[in-house]
């Protein structure tokens, strides 16, 4: 229904074993986007624009990283935080390009335990630039005081109409 408008988000949808299963992120994606009262569509438009800005190799990397979290909803109030922490790396990629970096690419996670790597690298004026993307989330304690449970929301910045 919205596949032409959100091609990369629908590529993620296609990666789900059963995208309509209630435990997958995209289980009601078409109806969510078509709901005129829902205010999340602009959020998805912005996310799609970041995903569209990725070159093919970066998009393939990000899809592979996101895949395990497309059906892994945190039941303790965090919802889809892990998935969005990965998808937000597209924003870091966009930022590096916006400041003039070339050769921007994702860095695979280290295979050695307790060794951390940044998310992205690029080159700026013949210097290597590293970027660690951080997604700021509310605390566990704050999730207990929400008028709705954070795991019921698709995006932390959206509130579904009652």
N, CA, C and O atoms as a GROMACS GRO file, in nm:
protein
  648
    1UNK      N    1   0.081  -0.120   0.000
    1UNK     CA    2   0.000   0.000   0.000
    1UNK      C    3   0.086   0.127   0.000
    1UNK      O    4   0.060   0.220  -0.076
    2UNK      N    5   0.189   0.130   0.084
    2UNK     CA    6   0.279   0.245   0.093
    2UNK      C    7   0.420   0.207   0.048
    2UNK      O    8   0.516   0.278   0.077
    3UNK      N    9   0.433   0.096  -0.020
    3UNK     CA   10   0.564   0.042  -0.058
    3UNK      C   11   0.646   0.141  -0.141
    3UNK      O   12   0.767   0.150  -0.123
    4UNK      N   13   0.583   0.214  -0.232
    4UNK     CA   14   0.657   0.310  -0.315
    4UNK      C   15   0.704   0.430  -0.234
    4UNK      O   16   0.806   0.491  -0.266
    5UNK      N   17   0.630   0.465  -0.131
    5UNK     CA   18   0.664   0.579  -0.047
    5UNK      C   19   0.773   0.544   0.056
    5UNK      O   20   0.852   0.631   0.094
    6UNK      N   21   0.776   0.418   0.099
    6UNK     CA   22   0.870   0.374   0.202
    6UNK      C   23   0.943   0.247   0.158
    6UNK      O   24   0.932   0.144   0.224
    7UNK      N   25   1.018   0.252   0.048
    7UNK     CA   26   1.077   0.129  -0.006
    7UNK      C   27   1.176   0.060   0.089
    7UNK      O   28   1.179  -0.062   0.097
    8UNK      N   29   1.255   0.137   0.160
    8UNK     CA   30   1.354   0.072   0.248
    8UNK      C   31   1.288   0.016   0.374
    8UNK      O   32   1.327  -0.090   0.422
    9UNK      N   33   1.190   0.085   0.426
    9UNK     CA   34   1.119   0.030   0.542
    9UNK      C   35   1.047  -0.099   0.502
    9UNK      O   36   1.039  -0.193   0.581
   10UNK      N   37   0.995  -0.104   0.380
   10UNK     CA   38   0.930  -0.227   0.334
   10UNK      C   39   1.030  -0.337   0.304
   10UNK      O   40   0.995  -0.455   0.309
   11UNK      N   41   1.153  -0.302   0.272
   11UNK     CA   42   1.256  -0.406   0.261
   11UNK      C   43   1.277  -0.472   0.397
   11UNK      O   44   1.294  -0.594   0.404
   12UNK      N   45   1.275  -0.394   0.504
   12UNK     CA   46   1.284  -0.451   0.638
   12UNK      C   47   1.161  -0.537   0.666
   12UNK      O   48   1.172  -0.646   0.722
   13UNK      N   49   1.044  -0.487   0.628
   13UNK     CA   50   0.919  -0.562   0.645
   13UNK      C   51   0.930  -0.698   0.576
   13UNK      O   52   0.888  -0.800   0.630
   14UNK      N   53   0.986  -0.698   0.454
   14UNK     CA   54   1.001  -0.822   0.377
   14UNK      C   55   1.096  -0.921   0.443
   14UNK      O   56   1.088  -1.041   0.418
   15UNK      N   57   1.186  -0.872   0.527
   15UNK     CA   58   1.282  -0.960   0.594
   15UNK      C   59   1.218  -1.038   0.710
   15UNK      O   60   1.275  -1.136   0.756
   16UNK      N   61   1.103  -0.995   0.756
   16UNK     CA   62   1.035  -1.062   0.867
   16UNK      C   63   0.979  -1.196   0.818
   16UNK      O   64   0.921  -1.204   0.710
   17UNK      N   65   0.997  -1.298   0.898
   17UNK     CA   66   0.943  -1.429   0.863
   17UNK      C   67   0.792  -1.422   0.842
   17UNK      O   68   0.740  -1.473   0.744
   18UNK      N   69   0.723  -1.358   0.935
   18UNK     CA   70   0.579  -1.333   0.922
   18UNK      C   71   0.556  -1.188   0.964
   18UNK      O   72   0.533  -1.162   1.082
   19UNK      N   73   0.561  -1.094   0.869
   19UNK     CA   74   0.552  -0.952   0.905
   19UNK      C   75   0.420  -0.912   0.971
   19UNK      O   76   0.413  -0.807   1.034
   20UNK      N   77   0.317  -0.994   0.958
   20UNK     CA   78   0.189  -0.961   1.020
   20UNK      C   79   0.173  -1.024   1.158
   20UNK      O   80   0.070  -1.004   1.223
   21UNK      N   81   0.271  -1.100   1.202
   21UNK     CA   82   0.265  -1.159   1.336
   21UNK      C   83   0.272  -1.046   1.440
   21UNK      O   84   0.345  -0.949   1.421
   22UNK      N   85   0.198  -1.059   1.549
   22UNK     CA   86   0.193  -0.950   1.648
   22UNK      C   87   0.327  -0.920   1.716
   22UNK      O   88   0.343  -0.812   1.773
   23UNK      N   89   0.422  -1.011   1.711
   23UNK     CA   90   0.550  -0.986   1.777
   23UNK      C   91   0.652  -0.922   1.684
   23UNK      O   92   0.768  -0.906   1.724
   24UNK      N   93   0.615  -0.886   1.561
   24UNK     CA   94   0.708  -0.819   1.470
   24UNK      C   95   0.680  -0.670   1.470
   24UNK      O   96   0.567  -0.626   1.491
   25UNK      N   97   0.782  -0.593   1.446
   25UNK     CA   98   0.768  -0.448   1.449
   25UNK      C   99   0.666  -0.398   1.347
   25UNK      O  100   0.588  -0.307   1.376
   26UNK      N  101   0.664  -0.458   1.230
   26UNK     CA  102   0.580  -0.409   1.122
   26UNK      C  103   0.443  -0.476   1.116
   26UNK      O  104   0.378  -0.471   1.011
   27UNK      N  105   0.396  -0.537   1.223
   27UNK     CA  106   0.274  -0.618   1.219
   27UNK      C  107   0.149  -0.542   1.173
   27UNK      O  108   0.059  -0.605   1.118
   28UNK      N  109   0.141  -0.413   1.193
   28UNK     CA  110   0.024  -0.337   1.146
   28UNK      C  111   0.067  -0.213   1.070
   28UNK      O  112   0.003  -0.108   1.077
   29UNK      N  113   0.176  -0.225   0.999
   29UNK     CA  114   0.240  -0.110   0.935
   29UNK      C  115   0.148  -0.040   0.835
   29UNK      O  116   0.135   0.082   0.840
   30UNK      N  117   0.084  -0.114   0.746
   30UNK     CA  118  -0.005  -0.052   0.647
   30UNK      C  119  -0.119   0.025   0.714
   30UNK      O  120  -0.148   0.138   0.677
   31UNK      N  121  -0.183  -0.038   0.811
   31UNK     CA  122  -0.295   0.030   0.877
   31UNK      C  123  -0.246   0.149   0.959
   31UNK      O  124  -0.315   0.251   0.968
   32UNK      N  125  -0.128   0.137   1.018
   32UNK     CA  126  -0.071   0.248   1.094
   32UNK      C  127  -0.047   0.368   1.003
   32UNK      O  128  -0.079   0.482   1.039
   33UNK      N  129   0.010   0.343   0.886
   33UNK     CA  130   0.039   0.452   0.793
   33UNK      C  131  -0.088   0.512   0.732
   33UNK      O  132  -0.092   0.631   0.701
   34UNK      N  133  -0.190   0.432   0.715
   34UNK     CA  134  -0.313   0.482   0.652
   34UNK      C  135  -0.406   0.552   0.751
   34UNK      O  136  -0.502   0.617   0.709
   35UNK      N  137  -0.381   0.539   0.879
   35UNK     CA  138  -0.463   0.603   0.981
   35UNK      C  139  -0.438   0.754   0.980
   35UNK      O  140  -0.329   0.800   1.017
   36UNK      N  141  -0.537   0.831   0.939
   36UNK     CA  142  -0.518   0.975   0.927
   36UNK      C  143  -0.501   1.044   1.063
   36UNK      O  144  -0.450   1.156   1.069
   37UNK      N  145  -0.542   0.980   1.170
   37UNK     CA  146  -0.526   1.038   1.304
   37UNK      C  147  -0.389   1.010   1.362
   37UNK      O  148  -0.350   1.071   1.462
   38UNK      N  149  -0.318   0.918   1.302
   38UNK     CA  150  -0.188   0.879   1.355
   38UNK      C  151  -0.082   0.981   1.316
   38UNK      O  152  -0.075   1.023   1.201
   39UNK      N  153  -0.004   1.020   1.411
   39UNK     CA  154   0.099   1.121   1.386
   39UNK      C  155   0.236   1.062   1.361
   39UNK      O  156   0.336   1.135   1.362
   40UNK      N  157   0.244   0.932   1.340
   40UNK     CA  158   0.376   0.870   1.321
   40UNK      C  159   0.425   0.874   1.177
   40UNK      O  160   0.545   0.859   1.154
   41UNK      N  161   0.336   0.895   1.080
   41UNK     CA  162   0.378   0.893   0.940
   41UNK      C  163   0.494   0.989   0.912
   41UNK      O  164   0.588   0.950   0.843
   42UNK      N  165   0.490   1.114   0.962
   42UNK     CA  166   0.606   1.202   0.939
   42UNK      C  167   0.736   1.146   0.999
   42UNK      O  168   0.844   1.170   0.945
   43UNK      N  169   0.726   1.074   1.108
   43UNK     CA  170   0.845   1.012   1.168
   43UNK      C  171   0.902   0.906   1.075
   43UNK      O  172   1.023   0.895   1.056
   44UNK      N  173   0.812   0.826   1.016
   44UNK     CA  174   0.856   0.725   0.921
   44UNK      C  175   0.911   0.787   0.793
   44UNK      O  176   1.004   0.734   0.733
   45UNK      N  177   0.854   0.900   0.751
   45UNK     CA  178   0.906   0.969   0.634
   45UNK      C  179   1.049   1.016   0.658
   45UNK      O  180   1.135   1.005   0.571
   46UNK      N  181   1.074   1.068   0.777
   46UNK     CA  182   1.209   1.114   0.811
   46UNK      C  183   1.306   0.995   0.818
   46UNK      O  184   1.417   1.002   0.766
   47UNK      N  185   1.262   0.887   0.883
   47UNK     CA  186   1.347   0.768   0.891
   47UNK      C  187   1.377   0.714   0.752
   47UNK      O  188   1.492   0.680   0.722
   48UNK      N  189   1.276   0.708   0.668
   48UNK     CA  190   1.296   0.660   0.530
   48UNK      C  191   1.398   0.747   0.457
   48UNK      O  192   1.481   0.696   0.381
   49UNK      N  193   1.394   0.878   0.479
   49UNK     CA  194   1.489   0.967   0.412
   49UNK      C  195   1.632   0.937   0.456
   49UNK      O  196   1.724   0.941   0.375
   50UNK      N  197   1.652   0.908   0.584
   50UNK     CA  198   1.786   0.869   0.630
   50UNK      C  199   1.828   0.736   0.568
   50UNK      O  200   1.943   0.722   0.524
   51UNK      N  201   1.737   0.641   0.563
   51UNK     CA  202   1.770   0.511   0.505
   51UNK      C  203   1.798   0.524   0.355
   51UNK      O  204   1.886   0.456   0.303
   52UNK      N  205   1.724   0.611   0.285
   52UNK     CA  206   1.747   0.634   0.143
   52UNK      C  207   1.884   0.696   0.117
   52UNK      O  208   1.940   0.679   0.009
   53UNK      N  209   1.936   0.768   0.215
   53UNK     CA  210   2.066   0.832   0.200
   53UNK      C  211   2.184   0.738   0.207
   53UNK      O  212   2.297   0.777   0.179
   54UNK      N  213   2.159   0.614   0.244
   54UNK     CA  214   2.268   0.515   0.255
   54UNK      C  215   2.302   0.459   0.118
   54UNK      O  216   2.213   0.433   0.037
   55UNK      N  217   2.430   0.442   0.092
   55UNK     CA  218   2.472   0.372  -0.030
   55UNK      C  219   2.435   0.224  -0.015
   55UNK      O  220   2.400   0.180   0.095
   56UNK      N  221   2.443   0.149  -0.121
   56UNK     CA  222   2.397   0.010  -0.119
   56UNK      C  223   2.471  -0.076  -0.017
   56UNK      O  224   2.409  -0.158   0.052
   57UNK      N  225   2.602  -0.059  -0.007
   57UNK     CA  226   2.680  -0.139   0.089
   57UNK      C  227   2.640  -0.104   0.233
   57UNK      O  228   2.627  -0.194   0.317
   58UNK      N  229   2.622   0.024   0.261
   58UNK     CA  230   2.582   0.065   0.396
   58UNK      C  231   2.442   0.016   0.428
   58UNK      O  232   2.416  -0.026   0.541
   59UNK      N  233   2.351   0.021   0.331
   59UNK     CA  234   2.215  -0.027   0.352
   59UNK      C  235   2.215  -0.176   0.379
   59UNK      O  236   2.143  -0.223   0.467
   60UNK      N  237   2.295  -0.251   0.304
   60UNK     CA  238   2.303  -0.396   0.326
   60UNK      C  239   2.356  -0.426   0.466
   60UNK      O  240   2.307  -0.517   0.533
   61UNK      N  241   2.455  -0.350   0.510
   61UNK     CA  242   2.510  -0.368   0.645
   61UNK      C  243   2.405  -0.340   0.751
   61UNK      O  244   2.387  -0.418   0.845
   62UNK      N  245   2.335  -0.227   0.737
   62UNK     CA  246   2.236  -0.188   0.837
   62UNK      C  247   2.120  -0.287   0.842
   62UNK      O  248   2.071  -0.319   0.951
   63UNK      N  249   2.075  -0.335   0.726
   63UNK     CA  250   1.968  -0.435   0.724
   63UNK      C  251   2.009  -0.561   0.799
   63UNK      O  252   1.931  -0.619   0.875
   64UNK      N  253   2.132  -0.603   0.777
   64UNK     CA  254   2.182  -0.724   0.845
   64UNK      C  255   2.186  -0.703   0.997
   64UNK      O  256   2.152  -0.793   1.073
   65UNK      N  257   2.226  -0.585   1.039
   65UNK     CA  258   2.231  -0.554   1.183
   65UNK      C  259   2.091  -0.547   1.243
   65UNK      O  260   2.069  -0.591   1.356
   66UNK      N  261   1.996  -0.494   1.168
   66UNK     CA  262   1.860  -0.474   1.219
   66UNK      C  263   1.779  -0.603   1.219
   66UNK      O  264   1.688  -0.620   1.301
   67UNK      N  265   1.810  -0.693   1.129
   67UNK     CA  266   1.728  -0.814   1.109
   67UNK      C  267   1.692  -0.889   1.238
   67UNK      O  268   1.575  -0.921   1.257
   68UNK      N  269   1.787  -0.917   1.327
   68UNK     CA  270   1.750  -0.992   1.448
   68UNK      C  271   1.650  -0.920   1.540
   68UNK      O  272   1.587  -0.984   1.624
   69UNK      N  273   1.637  -0.790   1.524
   69UNK     CA  274   1.553  -0.712   1.615
   69UNK      C  275   1.416  -0.677   1.556
   69UNK      O  276   1.337  -0.608   1.620
   70UNK      N  277   1.388  -0.724   1.435
   70UNK     CA  278   1.259  -0.695   1.373
   70UNK      C  279   1.145  -0.768   1.442
   70UNK      O  280   1.028  -0.729   1.430
   71UNK      N  281   1.178  -0.874   1.514
   71UNK     CA  282   1.076  -0.951   1.587
   71UNK      C  283   1.121  -0.973   1.731
   71UNK      O  284   1.090  -1.077   1.790
   72UNK      N  285   1.194  -0.878   1.786
   72UNK     CA  286   1.246  -0.894   1.922
   72UNK      C  287   1.208  -0.772   2.006
   72UNK      O  288   1.289  -0.684   2.033
   73UNK      N  289   1.082  -0.770   2.045
   73UNK     CA  290   1.029  -0.660   2.124
   73UNK      C  291   1.060  -0.681   2.272
   73UNK      O  292   1.034  -0.788   2.327
   74UNK      N  293   1.117  -0.580   2.334
   74UNK     CA  294   1.146  -0.589   2.476
   74UNK      C  295   1.016  -0.579   2.553
   74UNK      O  296   0.938  -0.486   2.532
   75UNK      N  297   0.992  -0.672   2.641
   75UNK     CA  298   0.866  -0.677   2.716
   75UNK      C  299   0.873  -0.605   2.849
   75UNK      O  300   0.776  -0.605   2.924
   76UNK      N  301   0.988  -0.543   2.880
   76UNK     CA  302   1.003  -0.477   3.010
   76UNK      C  303   0.994  -0.326   2.999
   76UNK      O  304   1.049  -0.254   3.082
   77UNK      N  305   0.924  -0.276   2.895
   77UNK     CA  306   0.902  -0.133   2.885
   77UNK      C  307   0.985  -0.062   2.780
   77UNK      O  308   0.965   0.057   2.757
   78UNK      N  309   1.078  -0.131   2.718
   78UNK     CA  310   1.165  -0.067   2.619
   78UNK      C  311   1.115  -0.080   2.476
   78UNK      O  312   1.164  -0.012   2.387
   79UNK      N  313   1.018  -0.166   2.455
   79UNK     CA  314   0.961  -0.180   2.321
   79UNK      C  315   1.064  -0.216   2.216
   79UNK      O  316   1.129  -0.320   2.225
   80UNK      N  317   1.077  -0.131   2.117
   80UNK     CA  318   1.164  -0.156   2.001
   80UNK      C  319   1.294  -0.075   2.009
   80UNK      O  320   1.352  -0.042   1.906
   81UNK      N  321   1.338  -0.043   2.129
   81UNK     CA  322   1.457   0.040   2.149
   81UNK      C  323   1.579  -0.015   2.076
   81UNK      O  324   1.651   0.061   2.012
   82UNK      N  325   1.603  -0.143   2.084
   82UNK     CA  326   1.722  -0.201   2.022
   82UNK      C  327   1.718  -0.183   1.869
   82UNK      O  328   1.820  -0.150   1.808
   83UNK      N  329   1.602  -0.204   1.810
   83UNK     CA  330   1.587  -0.186   1.665
   83UNK      C  331   1.617  -0.041   1.627
   83UNK      O  332   1.689  -0.016   1.531
   84UNK      N  333   1.561   0.054   1.702
   84UNK     CA  334   1.582   0.194   1.667
   84UNK      C  335   1.723   0.242   1.699
   84UNK      O  336   1.772   0.335   1.635
   85UNK      N  337   1.788   0.180   1.794
   85UNK     CA  338   1.929   0.214   1.818
   85UNK      C  339   2.013   0.180   1.695
   85UNK      O  340   2.108   0.251   1.661
   86UNK      N  341   1.977   0.072   1.628
   86UNK     CA  342   2.048   0.033   1.505
   86UNK      C  343   2.006   0.123   1.389
   86UNK      O  344   2.092   0.174   1.318
   87UNK      N  345   1.876   0.142   1.369
   87UNK     CA  346   1.830   0.224   1.256
   87UNK      C  347   1.878   0.368   1.268
   87UNK      O  348   1.900   0.435   1.166
   88UNK      N  349   1.895   0.417   1.390
   88UNK     CA  350   1.943   0.554   1.408
   88UNK      C  351   2.086   0.573   1.362
   88UNK      O  352   2.132   0.686   1.346
   89UNK      N  353   2.157   0.464   1.339
   89UNK     CA  354   2.293   0.476   1.286
   89UNK      C  355   2.291   0.538   1.146
   89UNK      O  356   2.391   0.594   1.103
   90UNK      N  357   2.178   0.527   1.076
   90UNK     CA  358   2.166   0.593   0.946
   90UNK      C  359   2.176   0.744   0.962
   90UNK      O  360   2.223   0.814   0.872
   91UNK      N  361   2.132   0.796   1.077
   91UNK     CA  362   2.142   0.939   1.103
   91UNK      C  363   2.289   0.979   1.119
   91UNK      O  364   2.331   1.085   1.072
   92UNK      N  365   2.366   0.894   1.185
   92UNK     CA  366   2.509   0.920   1.199
   92UNK      C  367   2.578   0.921   1.063
   92UNK      O  368   2.663   1.005   1.036
   93UNK      N  369   2.540   0.827   0.978
   93UNK     CA  370   2.593   0.820   0.841
   93UNK      C  371   2.562   0.950   0.768
   93UNK      O  372   2.649   1.007   0.702
   94UNK      N  373   2.438   0.996   0.779
   94UNK     CA  374   2.396   1.120   0.714
   94UNK      C  375   2.474   1.240   0.769
   94UNK      O  376   2.515   1.329   0.694
   95UNK      N  377   2.493   1.241   0.900
   95UNK     CA  378   2.566   1.352   0.961
   95UNK      C  379   2.710   1.359   0.909
   95UNK      O  380   2.757   1.467   0.872
   96UNK      N  381   2.778   1.245   0.904
   96UNK     CA  382   2.916   1.247   0.856
   96UNK      C  383   2.923   1.299   0.712
   96UNK      O  384   3.013   1.375   0.678
   97UNK      N  385   2.829   1.258   0.630
   97UNK     CA  386   2.826   1.307   0.493
   97UNK      C  387   2.796   1.458   0.489
   97UNK      O  388   2.851   1.530   0.406
   98UNK      N  389   2.708   1.504   0.580
   98UNK     CA  390   2.670   1.646   0.580
   98UNK      C  391   2.786   1.738   0.619
   98UNK      O  392   2.787   1.854   0.580
   99UNK      N  393   2.882   1.687   0.696
   99UNK     CA  394   2.996   1.771   0.734
   99UNK      C  395   3.110   1.758   0.634
   99UNK      O  396   3.218   1.816   0.652
  100UNK      N  397   3.087   1.681   0.527
  100UNK     CA  398   3.185   1.672   0.420
  100UNK      C  399   3.271   1.548   0.420
  100UNK      O  400   3.369   1.541   0.346
  101UNK      N  401   3.238   1.450   0.501
  101UNK     CA  402   3.318   1.326   0.503
  101UNK      C  403   3.297   1.248   0.374
  101UNK      O  404   3.188   1.248   0.317
  102UNK      N  405   3.400   1.183   0.330
  102UNK     CA  406   3.392   1.091   0.217
  102UNK      C  407   3.419   0.950   0.269
  102UNK      O  408   3.462   0.932   0.383
  103UNK      N  409   3.393   0.853   0.186
  103UNK     CA  410   3.417   0.712   0.222
  103UNK      C  411   3.351   0.674   0.355
  103UNK      O  412   3.411   0.603   0.435
  104UNK      N  413   3.230   0.720   0.378
  104UNK     CA  414   3.160   0.689   0.503
  104UNK      C  415   3.112   0.545   0.495
  104UNK      O  416   3.048   0.504   0.398
  105UNK      N  417   3.143   0.470   0.600
  105UNK     CA  418   3.100   0.331   0.605
  105UNK      C  419   3.083   0.285   0.748
  105UNK      O  420   3.142   0.340   0.841
  106UNK      N  421   3.001   0.182   0.764
  106UNK     CA  422   2.980   0.123   0.896
  106UNK      C  423   3.099   0.035   0.931
  106UNK      O  424   3.163  -0.023   0.843
  107UNK      N  425   3.128   0.027   1.060
  107UNK     CA  426   3.237  -0.056   1.109
  107UNK      C  427   3.175  -0.179   1.175
  107UNK      O  428   3.094  -0.165   1.267
  108UNK      N  429   3.211  -0.299   1.130
  108UNK     CA  430   3.157  -0.419   1.194
  108UNK      C  431   3.199  -0.425   1.341
  108UNK      O  432   3.306  -0.377   1.378
  109UNK      N  433   3.113  -0.483   1.423
  109UNK     CA  434   3.145  -0.497   1.565
  109UNK      C  435   3.266  -0.588   1.582
  109UNK      O  436   3.286  -0.682   1.505
  110UNK      N  437   3.346  -0.558   1.682
  110UNK     CA  438   3.462  -0.641   1.712
  110UNK      C  439   3.417  -0.781   1.750
  110UNK      O  440   3.313  -0.798   1.813
  111UNK      N  441   3.496  -0.879   1.713
  111UNK     CA  442   3.462  -1.018   1.747
  111UNK      C  443   3.525  -1.060   1.878
  111UNK      O  444   3.497  -1.170   1.928
  112UNK      N  445   3.608  -0.976   1.936
  112UNK     CA  446   3.673  -1.004   2.063
  112UNK      C  447   3.586  -0.948   2.175
  112UNK      O  448   3.544  -0.833   2.170
  113UNK      N  449   3.558  -1.030   2.276
  113UNK     CA  450   3.476  -0.986   2.388
  113UNK      C  451   3.537  -0.864   2.455
  113UNK      O  452   3.658  -0.852   2.468
  114UNK      N  453   3.450  -0.774   2.497
  114UNK     CA  454   3.485  -0.653   2.571
  114UNK      C  455   3.566  -0.552   2.490
  114UNK      O  456   3.620  -0.457   2.548
  115UNK      N  457   3.574  -0.570   2.359
  115UNK     CA  458   3.637  -0.471   2.273
  115UNK      C  459   3.526  -0.400   2.198
  115UNK      O  460   3.450  -0.463   2.125
  116UNK      N  461   3.516  -0.269   2.217
  116UNK     CA  462   3.410  -0.192   2.152
  116UNK      C  463   3.467  -0.118   2.033
  116UNK      O  464   3.581  -0.073   2.034
  117UNK      N  465   3.384  -0.105   1.931
  117UNK     CA  466   3.423  -0.031   1.811
  117UNK      C  467   3.320   0.078   1.787
  117UNK      O  468   3.204   0.062   1.824
  118UNK      N  469   3.362   0.188   1.725
  118UNK     CA  470   3.263   0.290   1.688
  118UNK      C  471   3.172   0.236   1.577
  118UNK      O  472   3.200   0.132   1.517
  119UNK      N  473   3.065   0.306   1.551
  119UNK     CA  474   2.968   0.261   1.452
  119UNK      C  475   3.008   0.293   1.308
  119UNK      O  476   2.984   0.214   1.217
  120UNK      N  477   3.070   0.409   1.289
  120UNK     CA  478   3.097   0.458   1.153
  120UNK      C  479   3.237   0.517   1.143
  120UNK      O  480   3.296   0.560   1.242
  121UNK      N  481   3.287   0.518   1.020
  121UNK     CA  482   3.411   0.589   0.992
  121UNK      C  483   3.397   0.660   0.858
  121UNK      O  484   3.317   0.622   0.773
  122UNK      N  485   3.476   0.762   0.842
  122UNK     CA  486   3.481   0.836   0.717
  122UNK      C  487   3.612   0.911   0.710
  122UNK      O  488   3.696   0.899   0.799
  123UNK      N  489   3.628   0.988   0.605
  123UNK     CA  490   3.748   1.069   0.589
  123UNK      C  491   3.708   1.214   0.571
  123UNK      O  492   3.617   1.246   0.494
  124UNK      N  493   3.778   1.302   0.642
  124UNK     CA  494   3.754   1.445   0.632
  124UNK      C  495   3.889   1.514   0.625
  124UNK      O  496   3.967   1.507   0.720
  125UNK      N  497   3.917   1.580   0.514
  125UNK     CA  498   4.045   1.649   0.493
  125UNK      C  499   4.162   1.553   0.517
  125UNK      O  500   4.257   1.587   0.587
  126UNK      N  501   4.154   1.435   0.458
  126UNK     CA  502   4.258   1.332   0.465
  126UNK      C  503   4.280   1.277   0.607
  126UNK      O  504   4.384   1.216   0.633
  127UNK      N  505   4.187   1.298   0.696
  127UNK     CA  506   4.194   1.246   0.832
  127UNK      C  507   4.080   1.148   0.854
  127UNK      O  508   3.969   1.169   0.805
  128UNK      N  509   4.107   1.040   0.927
  128UNK     CA  510   4.001   0.945   0.959
  128UNK      C  511   3.912   1.005   1.067
  128UNK      O  512   3.960   1.062   1.165
  129UNK      N  513   3.781   0.991   1.047
  129UNK     CA  514   3.681   1.039   1.142
  129UNK      C  515   3.602   0.918   1.189
  129UNK      O  516   3.559   0.837   1.108
  130UNK      N  517   3.583   0.906   1.320
  130UNK     CA  518   3.505   0.797   1.378
  130UNK      C  519   3.379   0.855   1.441
  130UNK      O  520   3.379   0.967   1.490
  131UNK      N  521   3.273   0.776   1.439
  131UNK     CA  522   3.146   0.823   1.494
  131UNK      C  523   3.078   0.710   1.570
  131UNK      O  524   3.060   0.601   1.516
  132UNK      N  525   3.041   0.736   1.692
  132UNK     CA  526   2.962   0.644   1.774
  132UNK      C  527   2.824   0.705   1.787
  132UNK      O  528   2.811   0.815   1.842
  133UNK      N  529   2.722   0.637   1.739
  133UNK     CA  530   2.586   0.689   1.743
  133UNK      C  531   2.521   0.645   1.874
  133UNK      O  532   2.526   0.527   1.910
  134UNK      N  533   2.462   0.738   1.942
  134UNK     CA  534   2.392   0.708   2.067
  134UNK      C  535   2.246   0.750   2.055
  134UNK      O  536   2.215   0.858   2.006
  135UNK      N  537   2.159   0.663   2.099
  135UNK     CA  538   2.017   0.693   2.104
  135UNK      C  539   1.981   0.716   2.249
  135UNK      O  540   2.002   0.628   2.333
  136UNK      N  541   1.928   0.830   2.279
  136UNK     CA  542   1.892   0.863   2.417
  136UNK      C  543   1.752   0.809   2.444
  136UNK      O  544   1.658   0.841   2.372
  137UNK      N  545   1.742   0.728   2.545
  137UNK     CA  546   1.614   0.667   2.582
  137UNK      C  547   1.580   0.706   2.725
  137UNK      O  548   1.666   0.747   2.802
  138UNK      N  549   1.454   0.692   2.758
  138UNK     CA  550   1.412   0.718   2.894
  138UNK      C  551   1.462   0.605   2.984
  138UNK      O  552   1.490   0.495   2.938
  139UNK      N  553   1.472   0.634   3.112
  139UNK     CA  554   1.522   0.535   3.207
  139UNK      C  555   1.417   0.426   3.230
  139UNK      O  556   1.299   0.444   3.199
  140UNK      N  557   1.460   0.314   3.283
  140UNK     CA  558   1.369   0.204   3.316
  140UNK      C  559   1.262   0.253   3.414
  140UNK      O  560   1.144   0.219   3.402
  141UNK      N  561   1.305   0.332   3.511
  141UNK     CA  562   1.211   0.384   3.610
  141UNK      C  563   1.104   0.472   3.544
  141UNK      O  564   0.987   0.467   3.581
  142UNK      N  565   1.145   0.552   3.446
  142UNK     CA  566   1.050   0.638   3.377
  142UNK      C  567   0.947   0.558   3.298
  142UNK      O  568   0.833   0.603   3.283
  143UNK      N  569   0.984   0.441   3.248
  143UNK     CA  570   0.888   0.361   3.172
  143UNK      C  571   0.771   0.318   3.258
  143UNK      O  572   0.662   0.293   3.208
  144UNK      N  573   0.793   0.308   3.389
  144UNK     CA  574   0.686   0.267   3.480
  144UNK      C  575   0.581   0.374   3.501
  144UNK      O  576   0.469   0.345   3.545
  145UNK      N  577   0.616   0.500   3.470
  145UNK     CA  578   0.525   0.611   3.495
  145UNK      C  579   0.457   0.664   3.370
  145UNK      O  580   0.384   0.763   3.376
  146UNK      N  581   0.480   0.600   3.257
  146UNK     CA  582   0.417   0.644   3.133
  146UNK      C  583   0.267   0.615   3.136
  146UNK      O  584   0.226   0.515   3.194
  147UNK      N  585   0.186   0.702   3.076
  147UNK     CA  586   0.041   0.675   3.071
  147UNK      C  587   0.009   0.555   2.983
  147UNK      O  588  -0.099   0.498   2.995
  148UNK      N  589   0.100   0.517   2.897
  148UNK     CA  590   0.089   0.396   2.818
  148UNK      C  591   0.222   0.326   2.832
  148UNK      O  592   0.322   0.391   2.862
  149UNK      N  593   0.226   0.198   2.810
  149UNK     CA  594   0.350   0.124   2.823
  149UNK      C  595   0.434   0.148   2.699
  149UNK      O  596   0.383   0.135   2.588
  150UNK      N  597   0.561   0.183   2.715
  150UNK     CA  598   0.646   0.217   2.601
  150UNK      C  599   0.650   0.106   2.497
  150UNK      O  600   0.667   0.133   2.378
  151UNK      N  601   0.635  -0.017   2.540
  151UNK     CA  602   0.641  -0.127   2.444
  151UNK      C  603   0.517  -0.131   2.356
  151UNK      O  604   0.516  -0.204   2.257
  152UNK      N  605   0.412  -0.055   2.388
  152UNK     CA  606   0.292  -0.049   2.304
  152UNK      C  607   0.308   0.050   2.191
  152UNK      O  608   0.223   0.058   2.103
  153UNK      N  609   0.415   0.126   2.192
  153UNK     CA  610   0.436   0.229   2.093
  153UNK      C  611   0.534   0.183   1.987
  153UNK      O  612   0.628   0.110   2.017
  154UNK      N  613   0.512   0.224   1.863
  154UNK     CA  614   0.606   0.192   1.757
  154UNK      C  615   0.732   0.276   1.769
  154UNK      O  616   0.843   0.226   1.749
  155UNK      N  617   0.717   0.401   1.801
  155UNK     CA  618   0.830   0.491   1.814
  155UNK      C  619   0.812   0.567   1.944
  155UNK      O  620   0.700   0.606   1.979
  156UNK      N  621   0.921   0.588   2.015
  156UNK     CA  622   0.909   0.653   2.145
  156UNK      C  623   0.852   0.794   2.135
  156UNK      O  624   0.798   0.845   2.232
  157UNK      N  625   0.864   0.857   2.019
  157UNK     CA  626   0.814   0.992   2.005
  157UNK      C  627   0.670   0.998   1.960
  157UNK      O  628   0.615   1.107   1.939
  158UNK      N  629   0.606   0.882   1.946
  158UNK     CA  630   0.468   0.884   1.898
  158UNK      C  631   0.372   0.841   2.009
  158UNK      O  632   0.405   0.758   2.093
  159UNK      N  633   0.254   0.900   2.005
  159UNK     CA  634   0.147   0.860   2.096
  159UNK      C  635   0.029   0.821   2.010
  159UNK      O  636  -0.016   0.899   1.925
  160UNK      N  637  -0.021   0.704   2.032
  160UNK     CA  638  -0.136   0.658   1.954
  160UNK      C  639  -0.262   0.721   2.009
  160UNK      O  640  -0.277   0.734   2.131
  161UNK      N  641  -0.354   0.761   1.922
  161UNK     CA  642  -0.480   0.818   1.969
  161UNK      C  643  -0.563   0.713   2.043
  161UNK      O  644  -0.557   0.594   2.012
  162UNK      N  645  -0.640   0.760   2.139
  162UNK     CA  646  -0.724   0.669   2.219
  162UNK      C  647  -0.859   0.656   2.153
  162UNK      O  648  -0.945   0.584   2.204
   0.00000   0.00000   0.00000
